[in-house]
Amino acid sequence: MTQPRSLPWLEPGAPFPPVGEAWGPRDPVPGLLAAGGALDVPTLLQAYAQGIFPWFSPGQPILWWSPDPRMVLRPAHFRLSHSLRKTIRSALRQRRLDIRVDSAFDAVIQACADTPRPGQSGTWIVPEMIAAYRALHRAGHAHSVETWWDGELVGGLYCVALGRAVFGESMFAHRRDASKIALAALVAACRTWEVPLIDCQQNTRHLASLGAAEEPRSAFVQAVHEAIAAPAPHWRWDCLYWESLWHAAPAPGLPPPEQPGCAST
């Protein structure tokens, strides 16, 4: 029986092992690359630039991951359902929906931490992670996309951005479809900004239903390197970004969408 390879332990500031050394399908936890290190801004930037992300539970050391294959959402492949399109257009016409970027990052990441994923009783967004991504936000590399309904924050997501590479982290919803609306807004912005990919990290049925698909890690890392080299967009929301979704080809059998109102702050 093949014995699993030992897991490298990182001292703070040490470089990461090559992602090709991450545990494979015969190891206990495929995709696990290393443990230890630090969650400071330089380490996080180094990690994301190489296709690596941290993910660990309370009581565990910092764990670093680079799964193969990688779940990726190409903005051009995003599937906007007819029902969600209708919800967004109606809310915009009624001036009930407002999308904001980076107006409440701390509240968004805390809400994500307070909302366990289905089937989980706890959260991986431990206090150390919250502090780390707040620091990354202050450094200009982590952003929130927020769904505001009748002036109240009801959903959103946060992500990491390097150049024109975007790495999705977590979402929350206190109102039906609020997190999906935030993701649709992020996709609309990414289409406008010519962002080629949104990293989704791991495969789920929900992500696949939205158009995300698995890609070989080598192809993903190469795409990240190319996207990081491109100039970063200005992270702000403009309601005209919705146009990139309205003008996408409608699903077979559906009529072209009518033009919605545009409510912005």
Backbone as CSV, one residue per row, in Angstrom:
resi,resn,N_x,N_y,N_z,CA_x,CA_y,CA_z,C_x,C_y,C_z
1,MET,0.843,-1.195,0.000,0.000,0.000,0.000,0.876,1.243,0.000
2,THR,0.552,2.203,-0.867,1.351,3.416,-0.972,1.178,4.281,0.263
3,GLN,2.295,4.693,0.860,2.254,5.552,2.030,2.104,7.013,1.593
4,PRO,1.248,7.801,2.282,1.097,9.205,1.916,2.378,9.979,2.192
5,ARG,2.644,10.970,1.379,3.810,11.822,1.602,3.607,12.666,2.846
6,SER,4.697,13.044,3.473,4.602,13.917,4.639,4.178,15.310,4.181
7,LEU,3.519,16.026,5.078,3.032,17.367,4.769,4.078,18.390,5.189
8,PRO,4.546,19.240,4.273,5.550,20.238,4.646,5.015,21.213,5.695
9,TRP,5.884,21.575,6.629,5.546,22.592,7.636,6.292,23.875,7.273
10,LEU,5.553,24.979,7.180,6.132,26.259,6.778,6.406,27.139,7.997
11,GLU,7.577,27.716,8.035,7.847,28.772,9.002,7.346,30.090,8.405
12,PRO,6.950,31.057,9.233,6.497,32.351,8.695,7.527,32.953,7.739
13,GLY,7.054,33.370,6.579,7.928,33.966,5.577,8.570,32.983,4.631
14,ALA,8.447,31.684,4.896,9.058,30.684,4.015,8.265,30.571,2.717
15,PRO,8.921,30.246,1.599,8.188,30.077,0.333,7.339,28.818,0.350
16,PHE,6.310,28.813,-0.478,5.456,27.642,-0.601,6.124,26.583,-1.469
17,PRO,5.828,25.324,-1.220,6.284,24.280,-2.152,5.585,24.457,-3.497
18,PRO,6.126,23.917,-4.555,5.412,23.941,-5.837,4.048,23.281,-5.709
19,VAL,3.050,23.822,-6.388,1.689,23.290,-6.240,1.589,21.851,-6.722
20,GLY,2.502,21.436,-7.595,2.498,20.060,-8.055,2.812,19.060,-6.950
21,GLU,3.283,19.558,-5.791,3.587,18.686,-4.657,2.407,18.534,-3.708
22,ALA,1.263,19.149,-4.023,0.077,18.983,-3.185,-0.333,17.514,-3.160
23,TRP,-0.966,17.111,-2.080,-1.412,15.724,-1.962,-2.352,15.367,-3.101
24,GLY,-2.181,14.149,-3.603,-2.973,13.673,-4.718,-4.086,12.750,-4.276
25,PRO,-4.733,12.069,-5.226,-5.915,11.249,-4.925,-5.626,10.063,-4.007
26,ARG,-4.373,9.619,-3.910,-4.051,8.483,-3.038,-3.659,8.925,-1.634
27,ASP,-3.554,10.212,-1.423,-3.207,10.737,-0.107,-4.469,10.970,0.716
28,PRO,-4.314,11.174,2.040,-5.512,11.298,2.891,-6.449,12.427,2.494
29,VAL,-5.902,13.580,2.121,-6.745,14.735,1.789,-6.217,15.355,0.499
30,PRO,-6.750,14.988,-0.661,-6.259,15.541,-1.928,-6.338,17.066,-1.956
31,GLY,-5.293,17.671,-2.495,-5.256,19.130,-2.629,-4.515,19.836,-1.525
32,LEU,-4.245,19.153,-0.418,-3.546,19.781,0.704,-2.065,19.915,0.349
33,LEU,-1.517,21.113,0.532,-0.145,21.404,0.095,0.825,21.551,1.258
34,ALA,0.437,22.289,2.298,1.361,22.579,3.389,0.575,23.049,4.603
35,ALA,1.265,23.127,5.729,0.684,23.642,6.968,1.648,24.650,7.568
36,GLY,1.110,25.505,8.442,1.955,26.480,9.119,2.019,27.798,8.379
37,GLY,3.127,28.495,8.528,3.270,29.796,7.884,2.515,30.874,8.623
38,ALA,2.076,31.873,7.883,1.399,33.024,8.471,0.286,33.478,7.556
39,LEU,-0.611,34.298,8.096,-1.716,34.849,7.318,-1.548,36.340,7.085
40,ASP,-0.305,36.807,7.015,-0.091,38.225,6.757,-0.313,38.528,5.280
41,VAL,-0.384,39.804,4.956,-0.703,40.208,3.584,0.319,39.686,2.577
42,PRO,1.627,39.835,2.789,2.576,39.312,1.784,2.423,37.812,1.535
43,THR,2.169,37.034,2.599,2.018,35.584,2.422,0.764,35.267,1.634
44,LEU,-0.335,35.947,1.929,-1.577,35.702,1.198,-1.426,36.073,-0.275
45,LEU,-0.770,37.178,-0.561,-0.573,37.573,-1.959,0.293,36.551,-2.691
46,GLN,1.332,36.078,-2.020,2.177,35.046,-2.619,1.383,33.787,-2.892
47,ALA,0.513,33.421,-1.953,-0.273,32.200,-2.108,-1.218,32.304,-3.297
48,TYR,-2.040,33.348,-3.333,-3.033,33.458,-4.401,-2.375,33.557,-5.771
49,ALA,-1.236,34.212,-5.852,-0.545,34.345,-7.136,-0.084,32.994,-7.668
50,GLN,0.030,31.995,-6.775,0.468,30.662,-7.186,-0.672,29.650,-7.240
51,GLY,-1.910,30.127,-7.033,-3.037,29.199,-7.058,-3.216,28.451,-5.754
52,ILE,-2.859,29.073,-4.630,-2.925,28.459,-3.304,-3.853,29.292,-2.433
53,PHE,-4.607,28.645,-1.555,-5.469,29.398,-0.638,-5.485,28.721,0.733
54,PRO,-5.736,29.486,1.811,-5.816,28.904,3.147,-7.235,28.452,3.464
55,TRP,-7.334,27.368,4.235,-8.646,26.850,4.634,-8.426,25.886,5.792
56,PHE,-8.918,26.242,6.967,-8.733,25.382,8.137,-9.840,25.656,9.139
57,SER,-10.002,24.723,10.057,-11.064,24.799,11.053,-10.493,25.214,12.403
58,PRO,-11.358,25.625,13.330,-10.868,25.981,14.667,-10.062,24.849,15.294
59,GLY,-8.942,25.200,15.897,-8.089,24.210,16.538,-7.043,23.604,15.623
60,GLN,-7.126,23.854,14.317,-6.140,23.350,13.370,-5.082,24.414,13.093
61,PRO,-3.887,23.990,12.649,-2.921,24.976,12.150,-3.415,25.553,10.823
62,ILE,-2.757,26.578,10.347,-3.079,27.105,9.017,-2.793,26.012,7.992
63,LEU,-3.771,25.712,7.153,-3.608,24.714,6.101,-3.718,25.398,4.743
64,TRP,-2.854,25.011,3.822,-2.789,25.627,2.493,-3.139,24.593,1.442
65,TRP,-3.960,24.993,0.465,-4.546,24.070,-0.494,-4.303,24.514,-1.935
66,SER,-4.192,23.533,-2.817,-4.168,23.778,-4.261,-4.721,22.540,-4.958
67,PRO,-6.053,22.410,-4.995,-6.665,21.196,-5.546,-6.485,21.089,-7.069
68,ASP,-6.520,19.859,-7.524,-6.438,19.565,-8.961,-7.459,18.455,-9.263
69,PRO,-8.485,18.766,-10.067,-8.709,19.999,-10.827,-9.231,21.133,-9.954
70,ARG,-9.358,22.307,-10.575,-9.803,23.516,-9.883,-11.140,23.958,-10.467
71,MET,-12.069,24.335,-9.597,-13.380,24.804,-10.049,-13.262,26.285,-10.412
72,VAL,-13.613,26.634,-11.633,-13.432,27.995,-12.132,-14.704,28.448,-12.834
73,LEU,-15.099,29.663,-12.576,-16.218,30.278,-13.297,-15.659,31.288,-14.276
74,ARG,-15.827,31.010,-15.548,-15.481,31.980,-16.581,-16.679,32.911,-16.731
75,PRO,-16.521,34.223,-16.535,-17.677,35.127,-16.593,-18.500,34.977,-17.862
76,ALA,-17.857,34.684,-18.967,-18.594,34.519,-20.225,-19.512,33.309,-20.194
77,HIS,-19.257,32.351,-19.290,-20.043,31.123,-19.221,-21.091,31.150,-18.116
78,PHE,-21.225,32.265,-17.413,-22.172,32.360,-16.304,-23.601,32.176,-16.805
79,ARG,-24.374,31.367,-16.076,-25.762,31.106,-16.444,-26.681,31.891,-15.511
80,LEU,-27.321,32.887,-16.035,-28.289,33.674,-15.275,-29.668,33.091,-15.534
81,SER,-30.285,32.530,-14.506,-31.586,31.904,-14.686,-32.649,32.947,-15.023
82,HIS,-33.692,32.478,-15.685,-34.778,33.386,-16.047,-35.421,33.986,-14.800
83,SER,-35.580,33.184,-13.745,-36.223,33.691,-12.527,-35.366,34.737,-11.833
84,LEU,-34.037,34.533,-11.783,-33.171,35.520,-11.133,-33.087,36.795,-11.970
85,ARG,-33.039,36.634,-13.287,-33.060,37.807,-14.171,-34.324,38.632,-13.916
86,LYS,-35.449,37.949,-13.786,-36.714,38.637,-13.550,-36.701,39.351,-12.203
87,THR,-36.157,38.687,-11.170,-36.087,39.295,-9.841,-35.241,40.561,-9.854
88,ILE,-34.087,40.500,-10.486,-33.186,41.660,-10.525,-33.817,42.807,-11.293
89,ARG,-34.371,42.511,-12.467,-34.962,43.564,-13.292,-36.133,44.229,-12.575
90,SER,-36.965,43.429,-11.928,-38.110,43.989,-11.214,-37.663,44.865,-10.056
91,ALA,-36.668,44.398,-9.290,-36.189,45.166,-8.145,-35.518,46.462,-8.574
92,LEU,-34.827,46.433,-9.699,-34.212,47.660,-10.204,-35.270,48.672,-10.645
93,ARG,-36.301,48.182,-11.326,-37.366,49.088,-11.760,-38.063,49.739,-10.570
94,GLN,-38.230,48.962,-9.493,-38.911,49.459,-8.310,-37.977,50.243,-7.382
95,ARG,-36.720,50.334,-7.757,-35.725,51.048,-6.955,-35.578,50.449,-5.556
96,ARG,-35.700,49.133,-5.443,-35.556,48.463,-4.158,-34.157,47.871,-4.000
97,LEU,-33.499,47.576,-5.109,-32.210,46.900,-5.101,-31.081,47.873,-5.368
98,ASP,-30.034,47.745,-4.566,-28.829,48.548,-4.768,-27.628,47.623,-4.579
99,ILE,-26.703,47.665,-5.508,-25.453,46.931,-5.386,-24.367,47.914,-4.969
100,ARG,-23.608,47.529,-3.979,-22.497,48.355,-3.526,-21.235,47.502,-3.453
101,VAL,-20.103,48.146,-3.643,-18.804,47.476,-3.570,-17.979,48.125,-2.466
102,ASP,-17.525,47.293,-1.538,-16.595,47.726,-0.485,-17.170,48.766,0.468
103,SER,-18.493,48.846,0.583,-19.064,49.800,1.532,-19.233,49.187,2.917
104,ALA,-19.196,47.850,3.004,-19.405,47.185,4.296,-18.642,45.867,4.330
105,PHE,-17.356,45.912,4.003,-16.567,44.680,3.921,-16.578,43.928,5.246
106,ASP,-16.346,44.629,6.352,-16.285,43.967,7.651,-17.595,43.252,7.974
107,ALA,-18.712,43.893,7.662,-20.016,43.282,7.931,-20.232,42.060,7.047
108,VAL,-19.765,42.115,5.811,-19.955,40.983,4.893,-19.169,39.769,5.351
109,ILE,-17.896,39.944,5.670,-17.099,38.779,6.062,-17.592,38.210,7.388
110,GLN,-18.073,39.063,8.290,-18.614,38.562,9.545,-19.902,37.788,9.300
111,ALA,-20.742,38.280,8.401,-21.981,37.573,8.079,-21.678,36.231,7.426
112,CYS,-20.656,36.177,6.580,-20.263,34.894,5.979,-19.801,33.925,7.056
113,ALA,-19.058,34.426,8.044,-18.590,33.569,9.129,-19.734,33.075,9.991
114,ASP,-20.766,33.892,10.129,-21.897,33.547,10.992,-22.927,32.661,10.303
115,THR,-22.730,32.387,9.010,-23.688,31.593,8.241,-23.024,30.297,7.794
116,PRO,-23.172,29.205,8.554,-22.535,27.938,8.167,-23.034,27.458,6.812
117,ARG,-22.177,26.770,6.093,-22.578,26.167,4.829,-23.537,25.009,5.099
118,PRO,-24.382,24.666,4.126,-25.306,23.541,4.321,-24.568,22.274,4.731
119,GLY,-25.076,21.616,5.780,-24.461,20.393,6.250,-23.320,20.593,7.215
120,GLN,-22.970,21.856,7.519,-21.881,22.134,8.440,-22.422,22.883,9.648
121,SER,-21.928,22.516,10.826,-22.378,23.176,12.046,-21.506,24.356,12.420
122,GLY,-20.299,24.409,11.870,-19.381,25.492,12.200,-18.939,26.240,10.970
123,THR,-17.839,26.970,11.094,-17.347,27.782,9.981,-15.842,27.657,9.880
124,TRP,-15.328,27.764,8.656,-13.887,27.811,8.456,-13.375,29.246,8.513
125,ILE,-14.290,30.222,8.558,-13.874,31.631,8.613,-13.653,31.978,10.091
126,VAL,-12.557,31.471,10.620,-12.215,31.645,12.025,-11.723,33.072,12.255
127,PRO,-11.640,33.525,13.516,-11.212,34.908,13.770,-9.895,35.291,13.117
128,GLU,-8.932,34.340,13.043,-7.661,34.663,12.392,-7.859,34.965,10.905
129,MET,-8.777,34.253,10.276,-9.060,34.494,8.859,-9.751,35.838,8.673
130,ILE,-10.684,36.152,9.552,-11.368,37.439,9.455,-10.361,38.580,9.560
131,ALA,-9.467,38.500,10.540,-8.462,39.551,10.706,-7.548,39.638,9.486
132,ALA,-7.177,38.482,8.937,-6.268,38.465,7.792,-6.904,39.097,6.564
133,TYR,-8.178,38.779,6.295,-8.805,39.304,5.080,-9.238,40.760,5.259
134,ARG,-9.468,41.176,6.486,-9.687,42.611,6.706,-8.408,43.383,6.400
135,ALA,-7.267,42.840,6.801,-5.991,43.480,6.464,-5.766,43.475,4.957
136,LEU,-6.128,42.368,4.290,-5.991,42.289,2.837,-6.912,43.312,2.164
137,HIS,-8.093,43.521,2.741,-9.006,44.538,2.217,-8.406,45.933,2.360
138,ARG,-7.851,46.234,3.522,-7.238,47.550,3.726,-6.071,47.769,2.768
139,ALA,-5.417,46.672,2.365,-4.303,46.774,1.415,-4.788,46.874,-0.025
140,GLY,-6.106,46.780,-0.241,-6.673,46.939,-1.578,-6.788,45.674,-2.395
141,HIS,-6.665,44.508,-1.748,-6.688,43.245,-2.499,-7.859,42.340,-2.159
142,ALA,-8.715,42.739,-1.248,-9.923,41.971,-0.946,-11.112,42.913,-1.033
143,HIS,-12.212,42.420,-1.598,-13.354,43.288,-1.888,-14.658,42.596,-1.518
144,SER,-15.654,43.402,-1.237,-17.001,42.878,-1.004,-17.938,43.404,-2.073
145,VAL,-18.835,42.539,-2.522,-19.928,42.919,-3.417,-21.202,42.676,-2.622
146,GLU,-22.000,43.725,-2.450,-23.074,43.705,-1.459,-24.444,43.911,-2.101
147,THR,-25.415,43.152,-1.619,-26.802,43.302,-2.039,-27.553,44.071,-0.956
148,TRP,-28.017,45.258,-1.304,-28.806,46.089,-0.385,-30.241,46.131,-0.897
149,TRP,-31.174,45.855,-0.010,-32.600,45.810,-0.374,-33.362,46.764,0.540
150,ASP,-34.001,47.748,-0.039,-34.702,48.779,0.732,-33.772,49.396,1.773
151,GLY,-32.515,49.599,1.383,-31.551,50.246,2.262,-30.921,49.353,3.302
152,GLU,-31.185,48.041,3.263,-30.655,47.110,4.257,-29.729,46.105,3.578
153,LEU,-28.586,45.823,4.215,-27.664,44.816,3.711,-28.263,43.438,3.930
154,VAL,-28.596,42.730,2.843,-29.272,41.443,2.957,-28.458,40.287,2.382
155,GLY,-27.334,40.563,1.759,-26.534,39.494,1.183,-25.267,40.060,0.578
156,GLY,-24.369,39.157,0.212,-23.142,39.615,-0.418,-22.100,38.525,-0.464
157,LEU,-20.938,38.908,-0.938,-19.805,38.004,-1.029,-18.531,38.802,-0.842
158,TYR,-17.461,38.087,-0.545,-16.148,38.746,-0.562,-15.189,37.898,-1.382
159,CYS,-14.198,38.555,-1.942,-13.270,37.904,-2.852,-11.908,38.567,-2.744
160,VAL,-10.929,37.932,-3.331,-9.574,38.471,-3.452,-9.348,38.794,-4.916
161,ALA,-8.638,39.878,-5.182,-8.381,40.277,-6.565,-6.926,40.678,-6.730
162,LEU,-6.278,40.093,-7.724,-4.909,40.455,-8.097,-4.906,40.723,-9.591
163,GLY,-4.594,41.951,-9.989,-4.692,42.276,-11.399,-6.104,42.039,-11.877
164,ARG,-6.248,41.194,-12.910,-7.572,40.840,-13.391,-7.918,39.384,-13.071
165,ALA,-7.343,38.873,-12.005,-7.729,37.551,-11.483,-8.562,37.764,-10.232
166,VAL,-9.697,37.079,-10.152,-10.593,37.200,-9.002,-10.765,35.818,-8.371
167,PHE,-10.662,35.788,-7.049,-10.745,34.535,-6.302,-11.912,34.638,-5.326
168,GLY,-12.988,33.922,-5.603,-14.153,33.958,-4.740,-13.879,33.249,-3.419
169,GLU,-14.423,33.798,-2.333,-14.190,33.215,-1.018,-15.470,32.684,-0.374
170,SER,-16.437,33.555,-0.096,-17.642,33.087,0.585,-18.786,34.056,0.318
171,MET,-20.026,33.572,0.534,-21.223,34.373,0.327,-22.160,34.185,1.510
172,PHE,-23.102,35.112,1.646,-24.164,34.944,2.638,-25.440,35.563,2.086
173,ALA,-26.560,35.153,2.646,-27.856,35.702,2.241,-28.779,35.741,3.442
174,HIS,-29.374,36.898,3.695,-30.416,37.046,4.698,-31.776,37.250,4.040
175,ARG,-31.773,37.186,2.710,-32.997,37.284,1.932,-32.837,36.358,0.739
176,ARG,-33.918,35.773,0.298,-33.855,34.831,-0.811,-33.172,35.465,-2.015
177,ASP,-32.234,34.720,-2.594,-31.499,35.101,-3.808,-30.506,36.226,-3.592
178,ALA,-30.317,36.712,-2.359,-29.443,37.868,-2.154,-27.989,37.569,-2.498
179,SER,-27.512,36.362,-2.169,-26.135,36.021,-2.518,-26.000,35.776,-4.019
180,LYS,-27.031,35.197,-4.634,-26.990,34.988,-6.082,-26.976,36.319,-6.826
181,ILE,-27.695,37.298,-6.309,-27.696,38.623,-6.930,-26.307,39.241,-6.840
182,ALA,-25.642,39.089,-5.681,-24.292,39.620,-5.529,-23.331,38.947,-6.507
183,LEU,-23.470,37.626,-6.676,-22.607,36.926,-7.627,-22.889,37.384,-9.050
184,ALA,-24.162,37.562,-9.392,-24.494,38.055,-10.731,-23.892,39.435,-10.961
185,ALA,-23.912,40.275,-9.926,-23.314,41.604,-10.047,-21.804,41.511,-10.239
186,LEU,-21.166,40.599,-9.485,-19.723,40.403,-9.664,-19.414,39.953,-11.080
187,VAL,-20.201,39.022,-11.610,-19.983,38.549,-12.977,-20.184,39.686,-13.969
188,ALA,-21.222,40.493,-13.761,-21.465,41.632,-14.657,-20.279,42.588,-14.653
189,ALA,-19.738,42.857,-13.461,-18.571,43.730,-13.383,-17.369,43.089,-14.063
190,CYS,-17.157,41.792,-13.820,-16.013,41.110,-14.423,-16.110,41.076,-15.942
191,ARG,-17.318,40.900,-16.470,-17.474,40.955,-17.930,-17.105,42.342,-18.451
192,THR,-17.538,43.366,-17.749,-17.243,44.732,-18.174,-15.753,45.021,-18.088
193,TRP,-15.114,44.527,-17.044,-13.691,44.780,-16.816,-12.790,43.818,-17.587
194,GLU,-13.370,42.866,-18.302,-12.628,41.848,-19.040,-11.778,40.987,-18.109
195,VAL,-12.360,40.649,-16.965,-11.740,39.688,-16.050,-12.015,38.287,-16.599
196,PRO,-10.998,37.467,-16.832,-11.220,36.195,-17.521,-11.694,35.057,-16.638
197,LEU,-11.480,35.148,-15.311,-11.832,34.001,-14.483,-12.130,34.415,-13.054
198,ILE,-13.036,33.656,-12.436,-13.336,33.774,-11.014,-13.069,32.401,-10.408
199,ASP,-12.097,32.317,-9.536,-11.759,31.048,-8.896,-12.848,30.666,-7.908
200,CYS,-13.344,29.444,-8.005,-14.364,28.933,-7.084,-13.805,27.843,-6.169
201,GLN,-12.541,27.529,-6.320,-11.797,26.604,-5.464,-12.235,25.153,-5.632
202,GLN,-13.440,24.791,-5.167,-13.838,23.395,-5.177,-15.199,23.199,-5.835
203,ASN,-15.399,22.008,-6.373,-16.605,21.704,-7.141,-17.814,21.513,-6.227
204,THR,-18.895,22.207,-6.558,-20.195,21.954,-5.934,-21.254,21.945,-7.027
205,ARG,-22.357,21.271,-6.754,-23.443,21.214,-7.735,-23.991,22.608,-8.014
206,HIS,-24.070,23.444,-6.960,-24.598,24.792,-7.128,-23.729,25.603,-8.080
207,LEU,-22.412,25.549,-7.893,-21.513,26.301,-8.770,-21.601,25.789,-10.207
208,ALA,-21.697,24.476,-10.362,-21.811,23.920,-11.707,-23.085,24.406,-12.393
209,SER,-24.174,24.551,-11.624,-25.431,25.013,-12.218,-25.332,26.455,-12.709
210,LEU,-24.369,27.202,-12.176,-24.189,28.601,-12.574,-23.192,28.763,-13.711
211,GLY,-22.615,27.649,-14.160,-21.698,27.706,-15.289,-20.250,27.453,-14.956
212,ALA,-19.926,27.256,-13.672,-18.548,26.948,-13.309,-18.196,25.532,-13.750
213,ALA,-16.915,25.297,-13.986,-16.465,23.985,-14.441,-15.055,23.728,-13.936
214,GLU,-14.710,22.452,-13.840,-13.374,22.086,-13.400,-12.364,22.299,-14.524
215,GLU,-11.176,22.772,-14.142,-10.068,22.940,-15.074,-8.824,22.316,-14.461
216,PRO,-7.922,21.773,-15.284,-6.673,21.255,-14.727,-5.937,22.350,-13.957
217,ARG,-5.324,21.982,-12.862,-4.623,22.984,-12.047,-3.558,23.712,-12.859
218,SER,-2.845,22.997,-13.714,-1.789,23.637,-14.495,-2.357,24.741,-15.384
219,ALA,-3.512,24.486,-16.012,-4.140,25.496,-16.863,-4.650,26.659,-16.027
220,PHE,-5.207,26.350,-14.867,-5.695,27.396,-13.981,-4.556,28.305,-13.527
221,VAL,-3.454,27.722,-13.079,-2.325,28.532,-12.599,-1.771,29.396,-13.725
222,GLN,-1.677,28.856,-14.929,-1.192,29.646,-16.061,-2.130,30.810,-16.337
223,ALA,-3.446,30.563,-16.278,-4.415,31.640,-16.497,-4.313,32.703,-15.410
224,VAL,-4.071,32.295,-14.173,-3.896,33.255,-13.078,-2.682,34.130,-13.331
225,HIS,-1.568,33.529,-13.725,-0.355,34.310,-13.997,-0.610,35.359,-15.065
226,GLU,-1.336,34.992,-16.106,-1.622,35.940,-17.181,-2.563,37.038,-16.710
227,ALA,-3.565,36.680,-15.918,-4.541,37.673,-15.458,-3.922,38.639,-14.458
228,ILE,-3.030,38.147,-13.602,-2.384,39.012,-12.626,-1.527,40.073,-13.313
229,ALA,-0.964,39.731,-14.450,-0.099,40.664,-15.163,-0.878,41.817,-15.797
230,ALA,-2.195,41.695,-15.924,-3.018,42.744,-16.528,-3.323,43.828,-15.497
231,PRO,-3.559,45.065,-15.959,-3.868,46.155,-15.015,-5.141,45.856,-14.229
232,ALA,-5.124,46.171,-12.951,-6.290,45.934,-12.106,-7.393,46.925,-12.428
233,PRO,-8.652,46.496,-12.426,-9.762,47.431,-12.633,-9.975,48.276,-11.376
234,HIS,-10.752,49.336,-11.540,-11.132,50.159,-10.396,-12.368,49.528,-9.780
235,TRP,-12.238,49.058,-8.552,-13.331,48.331,-7.918,-14.390,49.304,-7.403
236,ARG,-15.346,49.553,-8.246,-16.512,50.351,-7.904,-17.682,49.788,-8.699
237,TRP,-18.900,50.052,-8.243,-20.071,49.538,-8.943,-20.730,50.640,-9.746
238,ASP,-21.138,50.287,-10.938,-21.954,51.152,-11.781,-23.119,50.303,-12.270
239,CYS,-24.344,50.790,-12.113,-25.492,49.972,-12.492,-25.511,49.655,-13.983
240,LEU,-24.756,50.383,-14.773,-24.670,50.069,-16.198,-23.958,48.735,-16.440
241,TYR,-23.252,48.227,-15.419,-22.606,46.930,-15.586,-23.624,45.828,-15.862
242,TRP,-24.864,46.018,-15.381,-25.889,45.010,-15.636,-26.068,44.754,-17.132
243,GLU,-25.750,45.755,-17.955,-25.948,45.599,-19.402,-25.218,44.379,-19.950
244,SER,-24.069,44.028,-19.331,-23.304,42.885,-19.826,-24.062,41.573,-19.639
245,LEU,-25.036,41.554,-18.707,-25.877,40.374,-18.535,-27.139,40.448,-19.374
246,TRP,-27.738,41.641,-19.460,-28.986,41.763,-20.221,-28.764,41.454,-21.694
247,HIS,-27.597,41.776,-22.210,-27.360,41.585,-23.631,-26.755,40.233,-23.954
248,ALA,-26.554,39.394,-22.910,-26.118,38.032,-23.203,-27.234,37.307,-23.944
249,ALA,-26.854,36.347,-24.745,-27.856,35.612,-25.523,-28.847,34.931,-24.588
250,PRO,-30.149,35.136,-24.756,-31.124,34.494,-23.885,-31.151,32.994,-24.107
251,ALA,-31.589,32.296,-23.091,-31.703,30.844,-23.208,-32.706,30.504,-24.300
252,PRO,-32.554,29.336,-24.943,-33.484,28.949,-26.016,-34.933,29.003,-25.538
253,GLY,-35.780,29.620,-26.337,-37.196,29.689,-26.011,-37.594,30.898,-25.190
254,LEU,-36.596,31.686,-24.707,-36.923,32.865,-23.907,-36.837,34.115,-24.774
255,PRO,-37.726,35.069,-24.575,-37.670,36.311,-25.347,-36.512,37.174,-24.879
256,PRO,-36.014,38.099,-25.698,-34.968,39.018,-25.257,-35.430,39.806,-24.051
257,PRO,-34.555,40.055,-23.072,-34.974,40.782,-21.872,-35.269,42.226,-22.175
258,GLU,-36.245,42.797,-21.490,-36.500,44.233,-21.611,-35.476,44.989,-20.801
259,GLN,-35.294,46.258,-21.056,-34.321,47.047,-20.354,-34.828,47.423,-18.972
260,PRO,-34.047,47.167,-17.908,-34.488,47.511,-16.563,-34.163,48.949,-16.228
261,GLY,-34.682,49.399,-15.082,-34.272,50.695,-14.554,-32.866,50.599,-14.031
262,CYS,-32.303,51.731,-13.661,-30.924,51.776,-13.189,-30.882,52.579,-11.917
263,ALA,-30.819,51.903,-10.773,-30.782,52.590,-9.484,-29.376,52.490,-8.939
264,SER,-28.743,53.592,-8.720,-27.380,53.603,-8.204,-27.240,54.682,-7.140
265,THR,-26.206,54.540,-6.326,-25.962,55.532,-5.289,-24.932,56.526,-5.778
